[in-house]
Amino acid sequence: MKKVSLLLALLLSALVLLSVTSCGKGGDKTGGVLVFGRAGDAVGLDPARETDGESFYIADNVYENLVEFVNGTTDVVPCLAEKWDMSANGLEFTFYLRKGVKFHDGTDMNADAVVYSIARQFKKSHSAYKYGPWQYWQAMGMDGIIKDIVKVDDYKVKITLIKKEAPFLANLAMQFAAIVSPTAAEKYKENFKNNPVGTGPFKFVQWIKDDSIILEKNETYWREKAFLDRLILKVIPEATARYLSLKKGEVDIIDFPSPEDIENIKSDSNLKIVEQPGLNVGYLAMNMMKKPFDNLLVRQAVNHAINKADIIKAVYGNMGVPAKNPLPPTMWSYNDAVKDYNFDPKLAKDLLKKAGLEKGFETTLWAMPVSRPYNPNARKVAEIMQSQLKEVGITVKIVSYEWGTYLDKIASYEHDMCLIGWTGDNGDPDNFLYVLLSEDSTVKPAQNYAYWKNPKFNTLIKQAKETFDKDKRTALYKEAQTVFHADAPWVPVAHSIVIEPMKKSVMDFKLSPLGKREFREVWIKK
């Protein structure tokens, strides 16, 4: 292990030097190595099997989909499909594929590959179905949307829907719908999650667990090739350590800086910041499978016991705003008429007394081990909440695990309360309300971490999914948010501004409202 670490250190040193010296002359954008400092490691590299942003960073650069979001926006445009047709009844979509596109292993991207990539997630007879669970397919309710996918000819695929689905095309631009190499998937089988093969601008080279993932330029890419020769995603768990690595020139870009370091970054003449409002929400989910959180009075008491202003001041600084809904305020259909639960410890105590818990109770609060866009320091948030809840008689033990284990355990409802959050994947309210709060999303491995089942809420969001009239959808989603608020399965904590610090030499990096980190257009100025 020491030899591997030493070799990696030498490689990184050499590559960092290359990033400063090897990009050609004058205005030439081509060449160089970019080192990206991030908060945690990927869980796996098959995007259909994972749900976490760290895993998706690899998918965003290695894989492509039938359709894609324009970098930095939520606009859906063609990608591996040149175009598509929709039937008059909205239930059949025919996709016309690009010819001449190759996977990184040299095999053809064609209709067989598209059918393989999608069908493996829902056809139990498929050779790769057993390598699931296909968590995002389940979370997005795709079994209730897609009836079948068939090859029409070598470069034409037809998808038939069970019912009309307004966000369908946006869903196909999400990571779980990435097109994978069937040859590689069949070769590696279960271990495909460690050997990703797509059609994207970068090819997978190496994964050193909890340290780094190395990608290299795809020289046979079907459109304009990436400018960078190599991309190294380096794990640096602690926020200030990431900043110091950036300051010393060891990395070129970092994720999720500590609010305390922002002013130092802004005052450094060698650094710059790209920022935008995040399409995200950080929240505390109360597991209604476990007492006393099955009691509405208890959930309301917890909401009144939490002082969000203090949490945001201490943890988010100027990078966060209080949350009151499961949707971020930048999302269409956000219901600003909802009045948040005010911070009122006395009322919280009164509610606990009405619930028969005048002396309080003991419970656990699970805290994420990594910084995320929606929560830069979950441990610190948990400690503040622990103190606030103690004031009303709720004694809290803080629990944490390694990131992949944490996600697995909360998806199995082992927690009492957990800190978690979400960055929107497709710019549609459905991606928050259905994925995070529908009854369908309580099926393990769950995404509805509160185990909240509300028939009225479910009716509203399902009606919204099946209409293409945006005004009608907005009205349904606004009503759904009032139902959510009244039943209080969460404490919505904050929405964050996403800030990405980098060297001034890093050019054309765009922050995506969907939390993507895409590097095809990025280059290093000499």
N, C-alpha and C positions, 0 to 999 in steps of 0.2 A: 504493500500500500504506500510506503514511503517513497519507493521508486516512482510509482505512478504520480504521486503528488509533486515530486521534484520535476519530473518530465513535464507535467502540466504547467508548473510555474515557469519553467524555461520557455515552453511554447507560448504561454500568454505574454511573457516579456518580449519575446521576439515578434509576436503579432501586434502588440501595442506599438513597438518601434516601427513596424511596417505601416501601421495606420497613419504614422506621422510622416513617413518618407516615401511611400511607394505609389502615389497616385498620379504619376505622370507630371507633366509640366503645364504651366499656364492655367487655362480654364478646363483642362481635362478632368472629368468627373470620375473616370473609371479607376478602380483598384482600391486597395486598402482593406483594413480590418476594423470593424467596429465592435467594441466591447460594451455590452448593455448590463448594468448592475441592477438586479431585481431582488425582490424581498424573499422569494421562496422558490422551491423547485417544482417542476411539473409532477403531476401524479402519474400520468401516462401520456403516450404520444399518438394514440388512436383517438381522434376527436369525437367519434361516435360513442366512445365508452367513458368519456370524462365530462365533468361539469365545471371545472375550475379555470379561472383566468390564466393561471401560470401555465397550465397545459395548452390552453388555446393560443398562447403567444407563439408556440411552435407551429400549430396548425395554421395560423394566419400567414405564415411564410413558406411552409412546405406544401400545403394543400390548396386546392381551388374547388369551386362549386359550379353548378350549372349557371347560377346567377351570383352577383356579388354586390356589395355596397361600395359606392364610390368612396375612395379613401377620404376620411374626415367627415363623411356625411352618412345619412340613413337612406339615400337614394339607391334603388335597386336597378341594376343594369345587367346586360348579358355578360357572361364570362365564358365557361366552357361550352355553353349553348350560345349560338350566334343569335337566335331569336326563338320565340315561342308563340303558339296559338292557343287561345282558350275557346272552348265550345260555347254556344249560346246559353246553355244552362249553367255554365260556370263549373262543371264537374269533370271536364277533361282538358288536360294541358298536354300539348305536343311540343317537344323540345327538339330543335334542329342543332346537332352538335358540330363543333369545329372539326375540320379534318387536318391531319398532320400533327396533332398534339401528342407528345410522348410523355409517359411517366419517367421518373428518374431512373428506373431500371431498364429503360429502352423499349418497353412495350407500348402498344397503342392505347390511347384514350379513345374509347368508342362506346357504342350502346351497351355492349356486354359489361363494360366497366361501370357504367352508370347504374344499370340494373343491379349488378352485384353490390355496389356500395349502399344502395338504398334498401334493397330486398333483404340483406343480411340482418337488418334491424327489426324486421317484423314477420318474415316468413320462417316458421319453425322448421320447415323442411330444408332450409338453406344450409349449406355446408359450414358456414361461419356463424350461424345464429347462436350456437352454444358458447361462443366466446364473449357473450355479453356479460353483465346486463347493459342494455342500451339505454342509459339513464336519461339522456336528453330527449330521445324519441318518446320515452314514456312521459317525461315532464311536460313536453309540448303537446301531449295528447294525440300523437300522430296515428295511433291505432284507430282512433275515432275519426280520422281525417282521410288518410290514404287507403283506398280500397285495393289498388293494384298498380304495379309498374311493369311495363312490357317493352320489349324491343320491337320496333316496327321494321327497321332495317339497320344496317351497320352504324348509321349516324342519325338515327331518329328514335326517340323514346316517347312513350305515352304514359302519363300518370293519370289514373282515374281516382276521383275523390268520392267519399261516402256522402259528403254534404258540402255545401258552399263554405268556404273558409277565407275570410277577408285577408288575414295575414299570411296566406299560403306561400306566395312568392318570397316574401321577406323571410319566412321560415327556411326556405331552401337556400338562402344566402348565409345561414348560420353554420357554425363549425360542424355540428353533428351530421349535416348533409354534404360534407366534403366527399369528393370522388377519390377513391383509393385504388391502388394497383391490385387487381385480383390476383395476379401472379405472385406478388409479394405477400399479400394477405394469406394465400394458400400455402406459400412456402414457410412463413414464420408462424402461422396459426395463432395460438394464444400469445406468442411473443411478438406479434405484430405491433403491440402497444409500445414496444421498445425499439422498433425498426420501421419508422414511418417512411412511406413511399407515395408521393403525390406527383402533381404536375407543376407545382409552384416555383417561384423565382429562386428559392434556395433548396438545397439538398441536405439531408441529414448526414452527419459525419460521425459524431460520437456523443455519448451521454455518460458523464461521470456523476453519479447520483449525489445530490445535495451539494454539488460543486458547480458544474457547468454543462451546457449543451453547445456543441459546435455545429454550425451549418456553413455550407459553402455555396457559391454562386452556381446556379444551374446554367451551364454553358449551352444547352440545347433548348432553352426556354422559347416558347412559341411567340411571345411578344418581346418588347424591348427588355433586354436582360438587366438584372440588378447591377448597380454601379459597384457595390462592395464585393470584394473577393470572398471575404469571410465574415460571419456574424457569430459572436460568442455571447451567449446568455449566461452571465455569471451570478451565482447565488451569493448575496451578501445580506443576511437576515436583518441586521440592525440598521435603522434608518440613518443615524449619524455616521456609522461606518461606511455606508454607501456614499454619503456626502464627502467624507474625507478621501475616499478612493477617487471620486471625481475631481476633487481639488488637487490631488497629487498626480492626476493624469493617468491613473491606472485603468479607469473606465471612461467611456465617452458620453454615456447617457445613464441616468438613474431613474428608477421608479420611486414613487411615494416618499418624498423627503419629509423629514420631521418639520413641523411648523416652526420650531425653534431655529432651524437652520436656514429658513427662507431668506431672511434679510442678509445673511452672510453671502448666500449664493447670488443675490441680486447685486451686491456691492463688489463682487469679484469680476474684474475686467476680462477674465478669460472664460467666463461662463455666461449662459443665457437661460431663459426659462420660456417654455411654451405652456400655455394654460388655457382652460376652458371650463365652463360649468359641466359637472359630471351628470350623466344620465344614470343616476345611482341612488340607492338608499341603504343606509346601515340601520340595523334594527335588533331588538331583543325579542326573541320568540319564546313564548311560554307554552310548554308542552301540555296540551289539554288531555293527553292520555293519563297524566299523572296528577294526583291530588296535591295541593288544593287548586291547581290551575284550571280544573274543569268548572270552577265557580266564577261566574262573571264578576262578582263583587271583589274577588281577590285580584283578578286581572285589572280591574279598574283601579284598585288600591295601588298596585305596582306602578301603573301609569302616573298616578298622582304623586307617588313617592320619588320619582326620578326627576332631578333638576337638569334638564337638557342644556340650559344656558351654561351651567358650571362645567359640564362635560365638554361642550364645544370650546369654551374658553381655554380649558386645560389641555385638550387633546388636538382639536382641529385648528385652533387659532382663527385666523382670517380665512381659512380654507374650508369652513363648513357653515351650514345654516340649519336651524332646527327642522326636523321632519314631523309631519302630522298625518300624512297619508302614505300608503305603500308606493305611490307613484311620485317621481321627482317633479318639481314645479315646472321644469322645462318640457315636460311631456304633454302633448295635446290630451285633452279630457281631464286634466288635473282639476280637482274640486277644491278651489280656494275658500269656498263657503264653509267647509268643515272647521269647527272650532276645536283647537287642540285641548287635551287634558292639561289643566294648569298644575303647576307644582304646588301641592297643598298637603304637607305631611299630616296635619290634623284630620283632614277629610280621609286620607288614606287609612289612618288608625280607626276612624269611625266605620269605614267600609269593612275593614278586617273584623271589627267587633260584630257587625251585622252578619258576617259570614261565619260567626262562631269561633273566630281566631283572635280573641282579644289579647291573648298572650303572645301572639305572633306564631311563627313556625320556622323550621330549618329547611334549607334547600341548597341546591347547587346552581352555580352560574358558570357556564362554559365559555371560555375566551379563546379566540383564534390565536395561533402562534405566529401568524404572518401579518404584515401590513397589507391592506387592501385599499382600493380607491375609495371605498365607502367607510373605512375605519383604519386610520393610520397606526393606531396602537390599542388593540383590543384589550390587552392586559391592563393598561392604565384605565380604560373605560370601565372595565370590570371592577377594579379597585374603588373607583369613585362610586359606582352603583352599590357596591358592597357597603360602603359607609352610609350612603343615603338610605338604603333599605334597612339598615340596622336602626336608624332613627325611628322607624315605624314598627319595629319589632320583628323584622324578617332577618334571620341570621343566614348569611350566605357563605358557602365554601366555593372558592374559585377552582375550576378544573380546566386543564388544557392537555392537548396531545399534539403529536406531529401532524402536519397539515392534512395529509391523505387519510390518516387514521381518524382525525377530527371529523372530516367530512363523512367518512363511512359510518361513524358512530351516531352522529346527529341524524343521518339519513335512516338509521334504524331506531330512532327515538330513545336513545339511551340517556339523553340529557333531561334535566328539569327545565332550565332556562338556558338559552344559548345566544351568544352574539354572532351575528352573521350578516350578510347583506347581498346586494345584487347590483350588477351593472347591466343595463338593457342590452339585449343581443340584436334586436331588429327594429328599434324605433317605434314599436307598437305597444299600446297599453296591455294587450293580451299577454305579452312577454313577461310582465310583472304580475298581473292579477290572476291569470290562469296558472302560470308556472309555479308561483309562490303560494297561492292561496286556494286553489280549487280542490274539491274533494278528490278528483283524479290524482292529484299530486301528493296524496297521503299514502299511496301505494309504495311500499318499500322497493328499492331505495328512494326515499321520499325527498321532495323539494319543499313541501309544505311542512316546515319544521314545527309549527304550532299544532299540527294535527287538527286543524280547524275545519269543521264541516258545517256549512251554513247553506241550507237549501235555497233561500232567497238569493243570496250572493251568487251561487252556482247557476241559477236560472238566468240572472242578469248577464253574467259574463259569457254564457253560452249563446244567448240571444245576440250579444254584441259581435261574437265571432262569425255569425252567420248572416250578417248584413253588410253590404258594401257602402251604405249611406253613412258618411262620416258624422253628420249631425246626430243621427239616431244612435250611432255607436257612442258618441260623446255623452249623450243623455243617460244611456245605460251604464256607462262606466262611472259617471258622477254619482249615480244612485248606488252603485256597488260600493263606492268609497264611503258613503254614509253608513251602509250596513256594516262594513269592516270596522269603522270607527266605533259604532255602538257596541259591537261585540268584543272589541279590544283583545284580539289574539296576540298582538305584538305591542311593544313600545317602539314606535318609529323614532329613531334617535336623530339622524342627521343625513343631509345630502352634502357631498363634498365637491369642492372645486378641484379638478384634476390638474396637477402641476408636474411638469416633466423638465427637470434641470439637465443641461448638457453643455458640452464644450461649444464655444462659438464657431468652431470649425465644422460642426455637424450641420448639414444643410438639408432643407426640404423634409424634415421630420414633421408629420402631422399627427395630432392627437385625434383619435376617433371617439365620437360620442358613445360608441358601443364597446369601449374598453380594449380595442384591438391595438397591437403594436406591430405595424407593418413597415418593412424596411426596403422594399423594392425600389423606391424612388429616392432613398436617402443616399447622400454622398458626403465625402469629407473634403473640405476646402483646404488647399495647400497654400 
